[in-house]
């Protein structure tokens, strides 16, 4: 990593830490910490382990999808290496606003390991499109099948849910246009090239233009391959549906682990899904603060009293902060080892 990259990385870490401290203050400012800690301690280790396993499975499943697609287009990639790409992506997505830093870092390490830039770009974009598409389909399904209950649970966050659903839908449309329109991707590259030349960041170069055309050719070939192999994309769609389910069901594992009953599995899944859809595209590192605030509001009717903050600490701690820690360890390990 360059000196400029290290400086940007440290700034992101500082911003992330500052937001995290503010979030913790928000969560615990009016809480009896001893009661929350007591509720957490009483949760059986088996349930805690199951929740952690679901969180790890959520990130690992993306890596399996990346491996499956790379293998399909003839690239050399081991499954565990692709799972490492996924953890690195999760870590940098959590550090950057609107999760913008994850894919560029994944692309860097995929290219460094010998995978072609064009194939890697299409694979990551395919996973991103399907990932967002699953969120959109889930969000629409909840609206159609569970809207009255959704209003009751979300209350003041009901509008934010629609905003999040709109942003995810718009992104899916944009990504599909970029993927399947050769003119759009060529126009995008030419505009970026022209803009950077105006800023004098780089000069006009025939070699760069040739490399760009070579990239676009490989990119389009990979897109055509996926068009012709719809079964492969159907497998990815099914896989990412299952992946999303792992994180949506996690609060129910916590719910049962805290010894609670009375609320059904589907209700917990739909409420958790609504939180993800609402905050997924917000320009805050890791959607910190707003996720915790929304969780504390919408899950208040499911987790009574001291169990609400306890469930928030466990659910968010396991599904985000613990996995961020794992992502950092994977990132460091990848940088001190060779493929």
C-alpha positions, 0 to 999 in steps of 0.5 A: 500500500502506498503512503497516500493509501496508508494515510487514507486508511488511517483517516478511515479508521479514525472516522470509523472509531469516532462514529463507533464511540458516538454510537456506543454513547447513544446506545448506553447513555440512558441504560443500566449497563449492569442489567444489560451485562447480566442479560448477556451473561445469561445467554447460553454459549451455544446460542452465542456461537450459533449467532457468530457462526451465522455472521461468519457464514454470511460473509463466507457465502459471498466468497463462495459465490465469487469463487463459483463465478471466477471458476466458471469463467476460467480464472484461477482462484481457490475457494478460501482465497475468495472467502478472504476477498469477501472478508476484506470487502466487508472490512473496507465496506464497513470503513467507508460511507455507503460501503464504497471501499469494499469492491475496489479493495477486492478487485485489487487483491483479485488482480494481484493474485493473477485474475484478469481485471475484466473478469474480476470486475464482472464477477464482483459486479454480478455479485453486487447486482444480485445482492442488491436485487435480493434486497429489493425483491425482499423489500417488495415482498415484505410490502406486499405480504406484511405491510400492515405489520411493517407499519406497526413495527417501523413507525417513524422509520417507515419512510426511511424504509421506502427511501432505502428501497428506492436507493437499492432499486436505483443502484440495481438499475444503474449496475444492470445498465453498466453491465449489459450496455457496451456503450454505457461502459465505454462512455463511462471510461472515456468520460473518466479518462477525459476528466483526469486529463483535464485535471492533468493527473495523466496525459493523453496516451495511446497505450492507455487507450489500447489497454482500455479497449482490451479491458472492455473486450474482456469485460464484454466477453465475460458479460456474454458468458454470463448471459449464455449461462443463466443456470450459473446466475440462477445458482448465484441468486439462490445462494445469495438468498440463502446468504441474506437469510443467515443474517436476517435470522440471527436476531431470532437466534438471539431472541431464543437464546435470551429465553424469550418466546411469543414472537414468530420466526418470520416476524423477526426475519421481516423486521431485521430485513427492514432494518437492513433495507432502510440503512444499507445505502446511507453514507455513514461508515458501517451505517453505524448509529442509524442502525442501532437507533432503528434497531432500538425502535423497531425491536422494542415490541419484540425484546422487552425491557433490559433484553432490548439493549442486550439483544442489540449488543449481541446482534450488532456486536456479532454481525458487524463489529466481530466480523469487522475484526475478522476482516481486519485480521484477514486483511493483515494476513493477506498482506504478509503472505503470498498466494 
